[in-house]
Amino acid sequence: MRFGPELLDRLLRHLVESVPGCDGAGVSTNLRSLRAIGAAADRDAEQWRRGEGPVVAAATGEETLVEAWSDGVTWITAVPGSWTQEGPSVLSVYTDHEPKEDDLRIIDQVEPLLATATAVIEFCADEVLRADQMVEMVQNRRLIEQAKGLLMGAVRCDAAAAFRTLVRSSQHFNVKLRDLSAGLVEVVGGTAVGEQEPGTGPTTSPPPPAVRAARLTWQALERGG
């Protein structure tokens, strides 16, 4: 299947079918609803029109938001992604109950696929996606996921909490999230990213400020700070 709305629709339908009691899901980026099915079609668009709501809040922050909808029956889970330099993509999931741990685990598994597909569509909207852009995008996503995994193992937290920690640290040290993630992989792994994953390319190497930030972040985690 080619990249495009069809791919997003298939992923969204898979998510809706996998989460019990789910009646809609959507993905937004750059302050607009990009694709939505079921209940998300109207509700995502409504939040962007009003300029408020869990989807809008998730797009301007780094936390996964779980809130009851105004009808008192529906719950919405809004998950910020991590691929874009202009701000995160946001996955919205509407359920007839407060999401349980199993629901959130399914959402967390599907979100990276949707974020990557969204990135490809956004790149292709204005120009043809070059092979090197695709490779770099996938590498960045992989580095962030690796860094999240390191944090999850170090402090026994979930993926959302690990991502929040990464974002806070990148903001505190004023380094890019991707560079901080690469730095963490190097600091914890003890060798350069290129040596741990041959073929990732020279642009994968994080700049010295990011390596320093990664080292200080890891030291703080080891101290329990």
PyMOL commands that set and color helices and strands:
alter all, ss='L'
color gray80, all
select helices_A, chain A and resi 5-18+40-50+54-59+101-126+131-155+159-173+177-189+193-196+202-204+208-223
alter helices_A, ss='H'
color red, helices_A
select strands_A, chain A and resi 22-29+32-38+65-68+75-80+90-95
alter strands_A, ss='S'
color yellow, strands_A
deselect
rebuild
show_as cartoon
